[in-house]
Amino acid sequence: MTAVLAMSGPVDRSVWQVGGGQSNCLFVDELIKYGVALIGPGDAGKWNSGMPDDDFGGSSVRRFATEPALGDIILLRSGQFTVHAVRPIASEYLCLPQFDDVTGWDLQHARRVRWYRLPSPYAFQTTVFGANPRRFARVNSDAAIAYARSFIRSPPTDWQIAALPSLPDAEPPLSSIPASIAETVALAADLGTGYSDNERFGERPCEDEMIAHYAIPLLHAMGWSPENIAVQWRSIDVCVFRTLPRVPENIQFIVEGKRLGDGIEGALGQAKGYATALAVFCDLIVTDGLRYRLYEYDENLADFMPAAYANLLSLKQSAAKFLARLKRP
């Protein structure tokens, strides 16, 4: 049972902000559902005082782990001025490996929060979180601080005794990696975490490089021949045809890439645009080379909906569905 927090008054509490994803790829719902504030990167493991900031791409993880106090107010934001939920912090720093893949982001660094979702997102009139907001940071805007403290003073106050939501169980790893993709998975394991090390690696690879090293070999491993795989066909990153000739009605997959670290869901709009322009309802795949999400068309909703997912860095049981869908019939 989580104890009721002994806190200073609302006017004394520090105010922090944590990102809920990019505008085209929010994970706000998942944070609220499980009562967590999450940040990454998590591939270096649990933070401890002996680890340098460079292991975590800067100081945000260290500050997230050490600076906020229980009862400090945290705003769940997107962009430069929008708030989705508010509440005091309800736990010390935790490392939760079950959040190692949240819509393509490794967000294992956690604090528990009894979020209160706003009836609709609240937008300030100015960029209260800065022109380029950090994934986690202290809020310095007087307007945002006043809003947060006023919100906490307002009823209801039953959040102080409400139970925190249950955390999800960690998904088991894929029991057996198919031999056909073992080489591609091994390459991801060898290089995947190194891409974020700017000092050792340099600039992150572009989407074309990741598609060439990972997506194309993965398609070959799943039985697709070179003649069925078109690169930059009508400006589409990769177009997979179930049979020749290469015409719209024979498209099996449209594959669109995003640069590693930019979030794969940002490619969905472009993939939908290609499908709409070609008047085809094939499966769509968005990827950064390491992470893959497949969308299928739902006639009832008249939209493409997520259907399968796989991360080559951490293949879990649910990845079996993606691999089955990717395999050539």
N, C-alpha and C positions, 0 to 999 in steps of 0.2 A: 504494500500500500504506500502511495506517495504522500508524504506529510504535507500539511498545509504550510505554505511558506510564510516565514516571518519577514516582513518587508518594510522598507521605509515608505514614507508617504509618496503619493503619485508625483508630487512636485519635486521630489528629490531623486527619483529614479533616472538613471541614464537611459537613453533611447538609442536603439541599434536598428539596422536594416539588414535583411537577408534577401537575396534574389530568388525569384520564383521561376527562373528560366527566361529565355528570350521571347520577344513578342510573338514570334511565329512558332514557338515551341515551349509553352508554359508547362511546368509541373506543379503548379499551385495546388491542384486538387489532391495530389498524392501527399504533399506535405501536410495539408489540413486533415486529410483522412487518417493519417497515422500519428498526428500530433508531434511533428518534428520540424526543426529548422535544419537544413542540410547544406553543406558546401563541399567542394572538392578542390583539388584532385585527391583521390583516395588511394592511388596505386602505391604510394610509399608506406601505407599502413597507418596504424594508430600514431598520432602525434605524441611526442614526449619532449621534454626540455633539452635533451641532448641532440635533437635533430635540427639541422639548419633550415632556414626559411626556403632556401633554394630547392629543397626536396619537395616543397609544396607550391612551387610557382609564385613565391612571395610570402608576405607576412600574414595574409588573411587567416590561414588555418591556425597559426599560433595565437593570434588575437582572439579568434573565435573560441579557442580552447581555454584561454587564460583570463581575458579581460572582463567579460560580462559577469555580473553577479546574479544570483538567484533573485528573481523578482524584477530585474531590469526589463524594460519594455522593448519588444521587438516588433518591427513592422515587416510584413511579408509584401515585398514590392515587385513590380515589373517596370522596366524602363526607368526614366529619369524622374517621374513624378506620380506614379500610380500605386496605390496601396490596396491589397486584396484582403488582408486579415491583420489583426492586432492581438497581442496578449503578452503577459509577462513570461519570462523564461522560467521553466519549471524543473530544470535539472542542470547538473554540471556537465562538462564535456563527455561525450561518448563516441566510440567508434562502432558503427553498425554496418557490418559487411553485407547485410541484406539489401542495402541501398547502393551497391556497387555499380548499378546500371539503371539509372532513372532516365528514360527516354534518351539513352545514349550517353549520359553523364555519370561519372563515378563520383558519388556524393556520400561517402561513408562517414564524414565528420558530422556529428549530430549534437543537438540540444533538444530536449523535450519541451514542447510548448502546448499549452491549452489554447489553441487558436480560436479566435472568434471571427468567422467569415463575415465580411461586410455584405449587406444585402445586394450591393453592387459596388464594383471597384470605385475607390475615391481618388479623384485626380486633382492634385494641387495645380495652381495656376502657373507655377514656375518649376524649374528643374531642381527640386529640393534635395535630390540625391546626387547631384553633380552631373556634369556633361558625360562622364564615362564612369558610371557607378561601379564600385567594387562588389565582388560577390558577397562580402560581409564587411560592414564598417559602422562606426559610430555616426549617428545623425547629428549634424551641426546646424541644420536649418532651424531657426526659431519657430517658423510656421509649423514644421513637421513635429518638432518637440512639443509645442503647445497642443497640437492635435492629439498626439499620442497620450499625453498626460491627462488631457480632458476626457479622452475616451475611457481611460482606465478608471477615472473618478465616477463615471456614469454607471447606473445600474444596467443590467443585473450584475450581481457579484458572486453568483453561485459557482463561477469558474474556480474559486479558491478551494472548493471541496470536491469538484467534479473529478471523476476518474479519468486518467489519461487513456487515450485509445490504445488498444493492443497493437504491438508491432507485428509486422508480417514475418512469417518464417522465412529463413534463407532457402532459396530454391536449390535443390541438389544439382550437382554437375551432370552433364550428359554422360551416361554410363559407358558409352563406347564411341570414340571418334571414328567415323568411317575412314578406312584406309585411303580412299581416293582424295580426301581433303587434308590428310595428315601433314603434307609438306607445306600447304598454305597456312594451316594452323600453327605449325612450328615457326614459320617465318614471322607470323604475328606475335608469337611469344618472344621471339628473339629481338624484334625491333619495336614492337608496339609501345612499350612503356618508355623507350628511349627517345621517341619523337618529341616528348615534352621537355627534354633536357636541352635547353637552348645553348648552354655553354658547350656541351659535348657534340650536339647534333647540328645546331644552327637553326635556320628557319624551318618551320613545319612544312612538310611536303604538300604540294597542291593536290587538288582532287584528281587531276589526270594521272599523276604519279601513283596515287593510292589505287585507282581503278586498274591501272596497268599491272601493278604488283599483286593485287589481291582479288579484285572483283572478276577480272577476266580469267585468271587461273581457277577461281572457284567455279565459274560457269563451265570451263573445260572439264573440271573434275566431276561435275554433275551431268556430264554426257553431251554437252552442247558443242558442236563442231564449229570451226572458224567461220564456215560459210553461213552459219546461223546467227553469228554474233557480229553486228554492225556497230562500229565506233563512229560517233559523230554523224549518225545518219539523220539527215534533216535537223541538225543541231542537237539531237538527243545524245547524251553522253554515251549510253550503250542501249542498243535495241536488239532484242533476242527474238528471232523468228522461228516458229514451230516448223516451218517448211519454206522452201523457195517457191516462187520468187519473193524478193524482199518488197512486199507491198503491205499497206496498213492492215488489211484483213488477216494477214498471217502473223501479226505480232503476238508473241507470248508474254514478254515482259518489256516494260520501259524502265530503265535504270538511270537514276539521276544521282550525282554525287555532290557532296559538300566537303569543303576543306576540313581536314582533321582538326577537331577542337571547336568547330563552329556549330555543332549540333545537327544531326542528320535530318530532323524533321523540317528544317528550313528548305530542303529540296523538294518537299511535297507539292507546294504550289506550282512549281515549274513543271513537275511531272504530270500533274493534273492538267495543266495548260496544254502540254503536248498531246495528251490523250484526247482532250476535248477538241483540239484543232484537227486531229486525225479521225475523230468520230469513232474511236475504239474504246472498248471497256475491258482491256487486258489488265493483268496484275501490274502494279507499280512497285518498284523497289527503290528506297532511298538509302544511301550508304556514304560512309566516309572511308570505305575500304576495310575497316575493321568491324564496324557495326552495320547491321542490315535490318530494315523493317519492310515487310511486304504488306501492301494494301490491296484489297480486293473490292470490286464494285458491288455495292448493295443496291439492287433495283428499287427496293422499298424506300430507301433514304435518298436515292438518286445521288449517291456520293461514294467516294472511296473510303473504306474503313480499315483500320489496322487488323491484320489477320495472323501475322507470324513475325518472329523476331529472333535474331541471333547475333552474338558478339564473339568474334573469333578469339578475343583475349580471355573470354570466360564463357565457354559453351555450357549451357545449362540444359536441363531436360526439355524445356519448351523449345529449344533450338531444333529439336528433331522435326517439328512441324515445318519450320522454315526450310530445312534441308529437303524434306519430302516434297514441298511445293516447288523447290528450285530444280529438282531432278528432272531430266528430260524423260517424258513418257516412253 
